[in-house]
Amino acid sequence: MTPFGEKLRAIRAARNLALKDMAAGLQVSPAYLSAMEHGRRGKPSRRFVHRVCQFLGIIWDDAEELQNLADLSHPRVAVDTAGLSPRATLLANLLAERIATMDAATLERLLALVDPSSPASETEGEQGAAGQSTLREDS
């Protein structure tokens, strides 16, 4: 699941929206919306995020935050270390090799190192590398 998918699913659940109802409102198939929530469709387009915000009535800072999450939600990341130090290349390769087996605490420590402004707390129940967003679910 991506940060965008995690937040989208949380908002949908908080508003008691069925997947098929939200999909219909967005004029996409339930399979497409499910794939977006689970990170199987690539990074959401700006147009899709805009449609989500319109459908859910999300505006201003909350809409910008949702777009920022979408921008950070490509499930298959490529890192070009050409021209960087050998240590940078080593780090990128080790991270790619080991990220799937890291526990939530390790992911949070790494995230805090590379993005000190990232929230430290996790969303309710399910834990992931993205942490909890400040986007209000009652917007």
Contacts in CASP RR format, 6 or more apart in sequence:
PFRMAT RR
TARGET T0000
AUTHOR 0000-0000-0000
METHOD contacts of the structure
MODEL  1
MTPFGEKLRAIRAARNLALKDMAAGLQVSPAYLSAMEHGRRGKPSRRFVH
RVCQFLGIIWDDAEELQNLADLSHPRVAVDTAGLSPRATLLANLLAERIA
TMDAATLERLLALVDPSSPASETEGEQGAAGQSTLREDS
1 9 0 8 1.000
1 37 0 8 1.000
1 38 0 8 1.000
1 39 0 8 1.000
1 126 0 8 1.000
1 128 0 8 1.000
2 39 0 8 1.000
2 42 0 8 1.000
2 69 0 8 1.000
2 72 0 8 1.000
2 73 0 8 1.000
2 74 0 8 1.000
2 75 0 8 1.000
2 130 0 8 1.000
3 69 0 8 1.000
3 72 0 8 1.000
3 73 0 8 1.000
3 130 0 8 1.000
3 131 0 8 1.000
3 133 0 8 1.000
4 36 0 8 1.000
4 44 0 8 1.000
4 49 0 8 1.000
4 66 0 8 1.000
4 69 0 8 1.000
4 70 0 8 1.000
4 72 0 8 1.000
4 73 0 8 1.000
5 36 0 8 1.000
5 37 0 8 1.000
5 38 0 8 1.000
5 39 0 8 1.000
5 69 0 8 1.000
5 73 0 8 1.000
6 37 0 8 1.000
6 123 0 8 1.000
6 126 0 8 1.000
6 128 0 8 1.000
6 130 0 8 1.000
7 66 0 8 1.000
7 69 0 8 1.000
7 133 0 8 1.000
7 135 0 8 1.000
8 36 0 8 1.000
8 37 0 8 1.000
8 52 0 8 1.000
8 66 0 8 1.000
9 37 0 8 1.000
10 123 0 8 1.000
10 137 0 8 1.000
11 56 0 8 1.000
11 58 0 8 1.000
11 135 0 8 1.000
11 137 0 8 1.000
12 19 0 8 1.000
12 22 0 8 1.000
12 37 0 8 1.000
14 137 0 8 1.000
14 138 0 8 1.000
15 56 0 8 1.000
15 137 0 8 1.000
19 30 0 8 1.000
19 33 0 8 1.000
19 34 0 8 1.000
19 37 0 8 1.000
20 30 0 8 1.000
22 33 0 8 1.000
22 55 0 8 1.000
23 29 0 8 1.000
23 30 0 8 1.000
23 32 0 8 1.000
23 33 0 8 1.000
25 55 0 8 1.000
26 33 0 8 1.000
26 48 0 8 1.000
26 51 0 8 1.000
26 52 0 8 1.000
26 55 0 8 1.000
27 51 0 8 1.000
32 41 0 8 1.000
35 41 0 8 1.000
36 44 0 8 1.000
36 48 0 8 1.000
39 73 0 8 1.000
39 75 0 8 1.000
40 75 0 8 1.000
42 73 0 8 1.000
42 74 0 8 1.000
42 75 0 8 1.000
42 76 0 8 1.000
43 70 0 8 1.000
43 71 0 8 1.000
43 73 0 8 1.000
43 74 0 8 1.000
43 75 0 8 1.000
44 52 0 8 1.000
44 70 0 8 1.000
44 73 0 8 1.000
46 67 0 8 1.000
46 70 0 8 1.000
48 70 0 8 1.000
49 63 0 8 1.000
49 66 0 8 1.000
49 67 0 8 1.000
49 70 0 8 1.000
52 58 0 8 1.000
52 66 0 8 1.000
53 59 0 8 1.000
53 62 0 8 1.000
53 63 0 8 1.000
53 66 0 8 1.000
56 139 0 8 1.000
57 139 0 8 1.000
58 66 0 8 1.000
58 135 0 8 1.000
58 139 0 8 1.000
59 139 0 8 1.000
62 135 0 8 1.000
62 136 0 8 1.000
62 139 0 8 1.000
65 133 0 8 1.000
65 134 0 8 1.000
65 135 0 8 1.000
66 135 0 8 1.000
69 130 0 8 1.000
69 133 0 8 1.000
69 135 0 8 1.000
72 130 0 8 1.000
79 92 0 8 1.000
79 96 0 8 1.000
81 88 0 8 1.000
81 89 0 8 1.000
81 92 0 8 1.000
95 110 0 8 1.000
99 107 0 8 1.000
99 129 0 8 1.000
102 110 0 8 1.000
104 122 0 8 1.000
104 127 0 8 1.000
104 128 0 8 1.000
104 129 0 8 1.000
107 128 0 8 1.000
107 129 0 8 1.000
108 120 0 8 1.000
108 122 0 8 1.000
108 129 0 8 1.000
108 131 0 8 1.000
110 129 0 8 1.000
111 118 0 8 1.000
111 129 0 8 1.000
111 131 0 8 1.000
112 118 0 8 1.000
112 120 0 8 1.000
118 131 0 8 1.000
119 131 0 8 1.000
119 132 0 8 1.000
119 133 0 8 1.000
119 134 0 8 1.000
120 131 0 8 1.000
121 131 0 8 1.000
121 132 0 8 1.000
122 128 0 8 1.000
122 131 0 8 1.000
122 132 0 8 1.000
123 131 0 8 1.000
123 132 0 8 1.000
123 133 0 8 1.000
END
